[in-house]
């Protein structure tokens, strides 16, 4: 929950940030000087920010890698890796430090949603770069989603088969595992002969 401040000055004096992690209790901490500077520059009337509510959080266009990582709950190494494999564009440099603008935040929001829906990093790269230029996002999402849904249905069939097999072996009455193996081979040979 994002709480509005009575005034920006009261936020600045308290130097208090609260990060909310899903349904866990709130953790309060005294931010470092760089976090206070970031908060002053970007908070614009909010004492706390809920992870993921970036639209209500006026984000500047000159963010460090740690700022971006903090906003998305990622490690900085993950952001560097996304750059390395081409999901994120190379960062601008300012005094040797990576600097990011809002377009990277928007792209990371798409990456996180795609990961939440089960897409691999390779599939996410395909979402961004695997289509002819000018292909609209709905067409990209639809094509990849249809493939992912088919893949999930395949997995569900395999899981159902595994459940059935586990229920069968649960009722095993063999005295030794070799006896189980013998019975399994007979069943498999019977099926093979039936299809011949």
C-alpha positions, 0 to 999 in steps of 0.5 A: 500500500502506498501512503501519501505524505502530508508534505514532502518535507515530512518525508524528508525529515523522517528518512524512512522507507518501507518496502513491502514484500508480498504478504510478508510483514513490513521491514523498516530501515534507515536508508543510506545517504544515496537511498535518501538522495534517490528518495528525495529525487523521486518520491514526490510526495510518498513516504513509502513505495510498494514494490512494483508500483512504479507508475505512481512513483515518479522515476527519474531518467538517470538511474543507477544499476542498484536503483533499478535492481531495488525497484524490481527486486533483482540483483544487479548481476541479473541486470548485467546478465540481461544486458549481456544476453541482449534482453536489455540494451547496453546502459549509458555510462556516466563517470564509468557507472551504468545509467538507465532511463525509463525505457529500461524500466518498461522493458524490465516490467515486460521481462518480469511479466513474461517470467511470471507466465513461465517464459524462459529467457530465450523466449523473452528474447524472441518476444523482443527480437524474434519478429519482423520489425513493426510486429505489434505486441498483441501479435507477439504475445499471442503467438508465443502464448499459444506455443506456451499453452500447448507446451503446458498442456503437454506437461499436464498430460505427462504429469497426469500419466506420472500420477496414474503410474504412481498410483499403480506402483503404490499398490505393489504386492511384489516381494522383491524389486526384481519381481516388479521388474519382471512384471513391468517387462511382461506388461511392456512386451504385451503392449508391444505385441498388441501394436505389432 
